[in-house]
Each structure stands twice: as structure tokens, then as C-alpha cells.
Amino acid sequence: MILALCADKKNGMAFHQRRQSLDRAVRADLLTMAAGGPIWMTPYSARQFIEPDAVLRLSETPLSQAGPGALCFAEFPPLAPALERIKRLVLYRWDRIYPADQRLDLDLARDFRLVSVQDFAGHAHEIITKEVYQR
């Protein structure tokens, strides 16, 4: 599975069961990465995808339902239980620190190898850093 997620500079992902932020530039990049194929996510995450070309597969447990090679977008931990299924991880890093009570629960340095880093302009964020990791 290819896991895509967003986190702030301190690996914060969510606060009070809500996403920290969103950006249409991230959605556009995810749709480009999906290349017309489906993206697995929860119904909560799907509410932000208003693009008519988005092919979404909705599940309350997308990390367990996305098959090998499938793209899965997750906004909340826990992610660690799916570690063995994650072959590539795409982390969109916000250019700031938000309040967070849920943080990325994967050890990127131990379990993954960083293969690329790219900064791009967001709509709501001046800079978004896209980090791609491989198992």
C-alpha cells in the first residue's frame, strides 16, 4: 500500500478528532499521484475532495482494506498497526506547527528510507514539503 498523510513540523496530525489543516494543492497532488485510480480514505476525509475527477473508495478502516499497491490517504493515527502493509509513504508536511493531540506514530528513521523531498506552493500554506519514503 502507498500511504499518504499530512503532518505539521512536529509530526502533529490532528486535534480534538479533527484534521489540523487542509490544502487544495495537496488534494491536486494526490489526484495526480492516483492517475485516475482510486484513493482509499474514510468518509470524513472524503468530504474535502470536491474535485469531480476524484475516484474515492470509502471505508471506516481504509488501512486494512486498501490492497497491495493501492493509494490510501489517512488523517488520523493509529498508523503503526498497518506498518507491514505500507510499502511507500508520502508525507505532506505543513510549513507550521498546529495544536495537536494526535501525532504520527511511525518511526520514519527506523522503518523507512527517505527517497525524495520536494517543496511546492500550497493554496492555504506558503510552502508544503512532500517527503517520499520507501520501505
C-alpha positions, 0 to 999 in steps of 0.5 A: 500500500502507498500511504499518504498523510499530512503532518505539521513540523512536529509530526502533529496530525490532528486535534480534538478528532479533527484534521489540523489543516487542509490544502487544495494543492495537496488534494491536486497532488494526490489526484495526480499521484492516483492517475485516475485510480482510486484513493482509499480514505474514510468518509470524513476525509472524503468530504474535502475532495470536491474535485469531480475527477476524484475516484474515492473508495470509502471505508471506516478502516481504509488501512486494512482494506486498501490492497497491495499497491493501492493509494490510501490517504489517512488523517488520523493515527493509529498508523503503526498497526498497518506498518507491514502493509505500507510499502511507500509513504508520502508525507505532506508536511505543513510549513507550521506547527498546529495544536495537536493531540494526535501525532504520527506514530511511525518511526520514519528513521527506523522503518523507512528510507527517505527517497525524495523531498520536494517543496511546492506552493500550497493554496492555504500554506506558503510552502508544503514539503512532500517527503517520499519514503520507501520501505 
